Structures are given as C-alpha cells and as structure tokens.
Amino acid sequence: MFGKKRQPPIKSLVAEGTLIEGNLHFTEGMRIDGAVQGDVRANPDAPSILVISETATVVGEVHADHVIINGAVQGPVCARVMLELQPTARIDGDVYYAALEMHQGALIVGQLSPLMPQEEKPALKLAANNL
C-alpha cells in the first residue's frame, strides 16, 4: 500500500547457537541469529530479505535485495534494493547498496558504494572526427 512493495516472508532461520561452515543460498526471506562462516546469497531472480540479528555473525559475502543488519559481518555486503544498518550493526568490508538507512551507532570499516541503475550512455562524438 502507498507505493511500498510487500516483503517476502522469512521462511528460513539459522538459530542462535548454530554454526554453519560453508556457503548458504536461500530464496525469499532468511533470518540469521547464529553464525555463518561462508557466503550468504539470496536467489537473484526473486525478491529477497535477509535479517542478521544482534546475536549473529557472518564471515563471508552477503548478497540480497533487502538486508537488515543488527549483528556483525566480516566481508562485503551487497544490498540490491535496500540496506538497513541498526545501531548495533558492525561491518568490516565494503558495502554496495541501492538505498541506505544507517542508524547512529552502526559501524562500517570499508568503502560505501551506491549501486547505480544501469543507464545507456550516449555515444561520444569527438570534435576531431568532424574535420
């Protein structure tokens, strides 16, 4: 309603006290309360949301449409639509985002880079070619 897209449901959970060693791929929504040592990637062909809670740690790359971080990530983060960094968020890595909401207290050790929509650039005409 009012121009906001409905978020996909969270169907997967990595519970607190759980450690996953290896890459994690998911569809739609996922919440991480435990630890992941490996990349966390959403299916790029469907809308996705990833919540990394205050008790969670991820050591690896993070890729999803909408990413909400309360915990710690060591590695690059790519939010194709929206990145929300809550006050307890800690990222040690570069961050790529389409839109960013960062609360006071969130910490990023890395570069922030906006994802620009892919636009067609007009062909350049050089004055020297008109001689």
Summary of the structure (lengths in Angstrom):
residues: 131
radius of gyration: 17.7
end to end distance: 57.3
largest distance: 71.7
contacts: 382
relative contact order: 0.13
helix: 3%
strand: 48%
